[in-house]
Amino acid sequence: MTMAEVEGSLPVSSQSVRFSWSSVKIPEWSIERHPPRFNLAQFPLRALASNLEKAKNFAKGFIGSVVHGNRNALPRRRPLLCSTSIAIANRENKPPSLELESSQNANKDYASTTDSLNDLPNGDSQRYTVQDTQDTAGQQQKQACLCRHTKEDQERVLISEVLFQNKDGDELENPELLSSAMGALKACKPNSALTIQEVQEDVHRVIDCGYFYSCMPVAVDTRDGIRLIFKVEPYQEFKGLICEGANVLPTRIVEDAFRDEYGKVVNYQRLSKVLNSIDSWYGERGLFAKVADVEMLSGGVIRLLVSEAEVNNITIRFLDRKTGEPTVGKTRPETLLRQLTTKKGQVYSLQQGRRDVETVLTMGIMEDVSIVPQHAGDTGKVDLTMNVVERVTGGFSAGGGISGSGMTGGLLSGLIGSFAYSHRNVFGHNQKLNISLERGQHDSSFKINYTDPWIEGDDKRTSRLITVQNSRSSGTLVHGMSPGSNNTPDSRTPVSSDGVVTIGRQIASVDYSRPLRPKWSGTGGISFQRAGPLQRDENGQIKIADMYGAPLTFSGKAYDDMLLAKLETMYADSGEHGSSMLVFNMEQGLPVLPEWLFFNRLNIRARHEMRIGLAHCIASFSGGKVIGDLAPHEAFAIGGTNSVRGYEEGAVGSGRSCAVSSVEISVPMGTTKEDTQAV
């Protein structure tokens, strides 16, 4: 708390009049920050503006008494006043006195006496004590006193000197504090006439400079004139820091924020910027946290209390797609909860919450997802409610199209039809079942996929894919066409009468995938494959060689069996200006039986997209090599839409090794057209 005193003297006839102000208590000051609200309980100057207004009223009484010599100019007592007294003394005789005394009482108003000073008997040593009263005369005097305030605000008093002192009356030794305080004054200058309002505004400016928690203006009447003394109390030097409640805030952030303040007098303006920087750290990460309280301890130690809103509970609420009312969902709540990176006990983060919403949406079983945080009572924690709207999880589909790999015999040969059934949320665990059938003139495929995106009980987000497939595809990629056909300059005779070599494949595989690190993922699995030609000769036997005698299988039988171990690593990144992808794949044939193929196949694919001005550039590279047993139908084929455009599938060539690179540049020619060139 601070004290305010004003003293002065004015000769009146043969008497001397001395007016004194006793202590005025001003509660401590606090910095308000929203939200939450800072309560700097140990820092003075709380509610400074309101209390300076109270102090201002008493200063008016002093100036009014000096100017008018009238006791009635004193304002009425406020509840914050500790005591007030007026003494009148006679220099020649025994000094008669009138002393007004009152104790601090917040429930009573101070009422001054209506007796005139001129009515006091000279030489009388009688002492009068006037208690608090609430008579009509006192109320009238209070109203008259209030009416004079506006006029007294404009009255000026000539100040001869302006000084700054500490609470003990000594001059400030710290030149930085003195310079800051003097520089804050705007109206209070030596040999200037001041009003109460101007003094009050300069008090505000001194406090606002940040070094002082108390500033008490004291007017002293001297022979040279009225001397205005600002008694200030600076903050302590910053010697240490105690930070409580900061569980996610790194120590380095706090140390860096306060590093420049060590050994200096605390300045609450700079301190406010430091606290704002800590709040900004939380805000940039979307964390529900703030600096809640700052306390100045003895020895120059600052105690910092941080409030971090931890997650108390997370609940799932299913909403009806049509009405939006709560309903019973088909998805198990634990299936959704394990997708969330936000867990109980963590500080809630808006950014983390948005990522969780996106993660749940990418599951493909939800139509709408939102997270609503709510206060968890008075615990300072938050409860999270995730509102979800489920999609229709299963259904049939049918369609048709053109396959680029099947168009070697013309446009109609590439036509295909498809039929599929899918279920996105089998057993409520987000497991997916897909059954598809595609049929064309030469190509066909029947496939069953069962996917578990996250194996239950695994904490590494490992997924499992089980595939069973029976397909047939054109072998023209490797064996080509006859010299008499018009498809390509480098064509050969087909094996079958319809000009197509057809390869049948039966595949059963199990693959496991999981993220390795940000933007990187890995896949490992095992598969069994049986592949071979489907054409038969006039005796009904499977053809195992083409018209040149080249074998269609490696084993020399009607089919080749392979047990493959697969390992794949993929890097994927996308941004505002482009995307990148890198895939490294290795397959190893395991000769469990002597007739099974034994080989190693490596494959690398890279792709990068970027924009250069208006142009859209795509650069890609692919390459591979097979070491060991090579079945003809497993050779690398170059040509077609997936490698070199302008050629049929496999028309460029095929073999054990290959490398293909391409660059595409797309330039817009207008608002709706693009011109594309491939190099």
Long-range contacts (C-beta under 8 A, 24 or more apart in sequence): 1-25, 1-26, 1-27, 1-28, 1-44, 2-26, 2-44, 2-45, 2-214, 2-215, 2-216, 2-233, 3-216, 4-55, 4-58, 4-216, 4-217, 4-218, 5-216, 5-218, 6-58, 6-59, 6-62, 6-217, 6-218, 6-219, 7-218, 7-219, 7-220, 7-221, 8-62, 8-65, 8-66, 8-219, 8-220, 8-221, 8-226, 9-221, 10-65, 10-66, 10-69, 10-221, 12-69, 14-90, 14-91, 14-92, 15-88, 15-89, 15-90, 15-91, 16-89, 16-91, 17-65, 17-69, 17-88, 18-87, 18-89, 19-62, 19-65, 19-66, 19-86, 20-85, 20-87, 21-58, 21-62, 21-84, 22-81, 22-82, 22-83, 22-84, 22-85, 23-82, 23-83, 24-54, 24-55, 24-58, 24-80, 24-81, 24-82, 25-80, 25-82, 26-51, 26-52, 26-54, 26-55, 26-80, 26-214, 27-51, 28-213, 29-207, 29-213, 31-268, 31-272, 31-294, 33-275, 33-279, 33-290, 33-291, 35-290, 36-290, 36-292, 36-307, 38-275, 38-291, 38-292, 38-293, 38-294, 39-292, 39-293, 40-293, 40-294, 40-295, 40-296, 41-293, 41-295, 42-295, 42-296, 42-297, 43-213, 43-235, 43-268, 43-294, 43-295, 43-296, 44-213, 44-214, 44-233, 45-207, 45-213, 45-214, 48-204, 48-207, 49-204, 51-80, 52-200, 52-203, 52-204, 53-200, 54-78, 54-80, 55-200, 56-196, 56-197, 56-200, 57-149, 59-196, 59-199, 59-217, 59-219, 60-149, 60-152, 60-153, 60-196, 62-219, 63-152, 63-155, 63-157, 63-196, 64-148, 64-152, 64-155, 66-157, 66-221, 67-155, 67-157, 70-117, 71-112, 71-117, 72-112, 72-141, 72-144, 72-145, 73-145, 73-148, 73-152, 74-112, 74-145, 75-145, 75-149, 76-109, 76-110, 76-111, 76-112, 76-142, 76-145, 77-102, 77-109, 77-110, 78-110, 79-104, 79-105, 79-106, 79-107, 81-110, 84-110, 88-117, 88-120, 90-122, 90-123, 93-122, 93-123, 94-123, 94-125, 95-125, 96-120, 96-121, 96-122, 96-123, 96-124, 96-125, 96-126, 97-127, 98-127, 98-128, 98-130, 99-127, 99-128, 99-129, 100-130, 101-129, 102-131, 102-132, 105-132, 108-132, 109-134, 109-142, 111-135, 111-138, 111-139, 111-141, 111-142, 112-138, 112-141, 112-142, 113-138, 114-138, 114-141, 152-196, 153-195, 153-196, 153-197, 154-195, 155-195, 156-193, 156-194, 156-195, 157-193, 157-194, 157-195, 157-219, 157-226, 158-191, 158-192, 158-193, 158-225, 158-226, 159-188, 159-189, 159-190, 159-191, 159-192, 159-193, 159-194, 159-219, 159-225, 159-226, 159-227, 159-228, 160-190, 160-191, 160-222, 160-224, 160-225, 160-226, 160-227, 161-190, 161-222, 161-224, 161-225, 161-227, 161-228, 162-188, 162-189, 162-190, 162-227, 162-228, 162-229, 162-230, 163-227, 163-228, 163-229, 163-230, 164-229, 164-230, 164-232, 165-229, 165-230, 165-231, 165-232, 166-231, 166-232, 166-233, 166-234, 167-214, 167-231, 167-232, 167-233, 169-231, 172-232, 172-234, 174-234, 174-265, 176-265, 177-211, 177-212, 177-232, 177-234, 177-265, 180-209, 180-211, 181-206, 181-209, 181-211, 181-212, 181-230, 181-232, 183-209, 184-208, 184-209, 188-228, 188-230, 194-228, 199-228, 203-230, 206-230, 206-232, 208-269, 209-267, 209-269, 210-267, 210-268, 210-269, 210-270, 210-271, 211-235, 211-265, 211-266, 211-267, 213-268, 234-265, 235-265, 235-266, 235-267, 235-268, 235-296, 236-265, 236-266, 236-296, 236-299, 236-300, 237-263, 237-264, 237-265, 237-266, 237-300, 238-262, 238-263, 238-264, 238-265, 238-266, 238-300, 238-302, 239-263, 239-299, 239-300, 239-301, 240-299, 240-300, 240-301, 240-302, 241-301, 241-302, 241-303, 241-304, 242-297, 242-301, 242-302, 242-303, 242-304, 243-304, 243-306, 244-303, 244-304, 244-305, 244-306, 245-292, 245-305, 245-306, 245-307, 245-308, 246-304, 246-306, 246-308, 247-308, 247-347, 248-287, 248-289, 248-308, 248-347, 249-278, 249-281, 249-282, 249-289, 249-306, 249-308, 253-278, 253-281, 254-278, 254-304, 258-302, 266-296, 266-300, 266-302, 271-302, 278-306, 285-349, 285-351, 286-349, 286-350, 286-351, 286-352, 286-353, 286-354, 287-347, 287-348, 287-349, 287-350, 288-347, 288-348, 288-349, 288-350, 288-373, 288-382, 289-347, 307-380, 308-347, 309-347, 309-348, 309-380, 309-381, 309-382, 310-345, 310-346, 310-347, 310-348, 310-380, 310-381, 310-382, 311-342, 311-343, 311-344, 311-345, 311-346, 311-347, 311-348, 311-381, 311-382, 311-383, 311-384, 312-344, 312-376, 312-379, 312-381, 312-382, 312-383, 313-344, 313-376, 313-383, 313-384, 314-340, 314-342, 314-344, 314-383, 314-384, 314-385, 314-386, 315-383, 315-384, 315-385, 315-386, 316-386, 316-388, 317-385, 317-386, 317-387, 317-388, 318-388, 318-389, 318-390, 319-368, 319-387, 319-388, 319-389, 320-389, 321-367, 321-389, 321-390, 329-388, 329-390, 330-390, 330-393, 330-425, 330-428, 331-365, 331-388, 331-390, 331-425, 331-428, 331-430, 332-428, 332-429, 335-428, 335-429, 335-430, 336-360, 336-386, 336-388, 338-454, 339-363, 339-454, 340-386, 342-384, 348-373, 348-382, 348-384, 353-384, 360-386, 360-388, 363-430, 363-453, 364-391, 364-424, 364-432, 365-390, 365-391, 365-393, 365-424, 365-425, 365-430, 366-390, 366-391, 367-391, 390-425, 391-424, 393-423, 393-424, 393-425, 394-421, 394-422, 394-423, 394-424, 394-425, 395-421, 395-422, 396-420, 396-421, 397-421, 397-422, 403-440, 403-443, 404-640, 404-641, 404-649, 405-443, 405-473, 405-474, 405-477, 405-640, 405-649, 406-440, 406-441, 406-442, 406-443, 406-474, 407-648, 408-474, 408-476, 408-481, 408-487, 408-500, 408-648, 408-649, 409-441, 409-442, 409-487, 409-498, 409-499, 409-500, 412-441, 413-440, 413-441, 413-442, 414-440, 414-441, 415-440, 415-441, 416-440, 416-443, 429-456, 430-454, 442-472, 442-473, 442-474, 442-500, 442-502, 443-471, 443-472, 443-473, 443-474, 444-471, 444-472, 445-469, 445-470, 445-471, 445-472, 446-470, 446-471, 447-471, 460-514, 460-515, 461-514, 461-515, 462-512, 462-513, 462-514, 463-512, 463-513, 463-514, 464-510, 464-511, 464-512, 465-509, 465-510, 465-511, 465-512, 465-513, 465-525, 466-509, 466-510, 467-507, 467-508, 467-509, 467-510, 467-511, 467-527, 468-507, 468-508, 469-505, 469-506, 469-507, 469-508, 470-504, 470-505, 470-506, 470-507, 471-504, 471-505, 471-507, 472-502, 472-503, 472-504, 472-505, 472-534, 473-502, 473-503, 473-505, 474-500, 474-501, 474-502, 474-503, 474-649, 475-500, 475-501, 475-502, 475-503, 475-533, 475-552, 475-632, 475-633, 476-500, 476-501, 476-648, 476-649, 476-650, 477-637, 477-649, 477-650, 477-654, 478-632, 478-633, 478-635, 478-637, 478-650, 478-654, 479-546, 479-550, 479-552, 479-632, 480-650, 480-651, 487-648, 487-651, 488-647, 488-648, 488-651, 490-651, 491-651, 492-548, 493-546, 493-547, 495-533, 495-535, 495-543, 495-546, 495-547, 495-552, 496-535, 501-533, 501-535, 501-546, 501-552, 502-533, 502-534, 502-535, 503-531, 503-532, 503-533, 503-534, 503-552, 503-633, 504-531, 504-532, 504-533, 504-534, 504-559, 505-529, 505-530, 505-531, 506-530, 506-531, 509-566, 511-566, 516-569, 519-571, 519-572, 519-573, 520-569, 520-570, 520-571, 521-569, 521-570, 521-572, 522-567, 522-568, 522-569, 522-570, 523-566, 523-567, 523-568, 523-569, 523-570, 524-565, 524-566, 524-567, 524-568, 525-565, 525-566, 526-563, 526-564, 526-565, 526-566, 527-563, 527-564, 527-566, 528-561, 528-562, 528-563, 528-564, 529-561, 529-562, 529-564, 530-559, 530-560, 530-561, 530-562, 531-559, 531-560, 531-562, 531-631, 531-633, 531-634, 532-557, 532-558, 532-559, 532-560, 532-633, 533-558, 550-632, 551-632, 552-632, 552-633, 553-631, 553-632, 553-633, 554-597, 554-629, 554-630, 554-631, 554-632, 555-595, 555-597, 557-595, 560-597, 560-631, 560-633, 561-593, 561-595, 561-596, 561-597, 562-589, 562-596, 562-597, 562-631, 563-589, 563-590, 563-591, 563-592, 563-596, 564-588, 564-589, 564-590, 565-590, 577-610, 577-611, 578-608, 578-609, 578-610, 578-611, 579-608, 579-609, 580-607, 580-608, 580-609, 581-605, 581-606, 581-607, 581-608, 582-606, 589-628, 589-629, 597-628, 597-629, 597-631, 598-628, 598-629, 599-626, 599-627, 599-628, 599-629, 599-630, 600-626, 600-627, 600-628, 601-625, 601-626, 601-627, 601-634, 614-667, 614-668, 615-665, 615-666, 615-667, 616-665, 616-666, 616-667, 617-663, 617-664, 617-665, 617-666, 618-663, 618-664, 618-665, 618-666, 619-661, 619-662, 619-663, 619-664, 620-661, 620-662, 620-663, 621-659, 621-660, 621-661, 621-662, 622-658, 622-659, 622-660, 622-661, 623-657, 623-658, 623-659, 623-660, 624-657, 624-658, 625-656, 625-657, 626-656, 626-657, 627-656, 630-656, 645-678
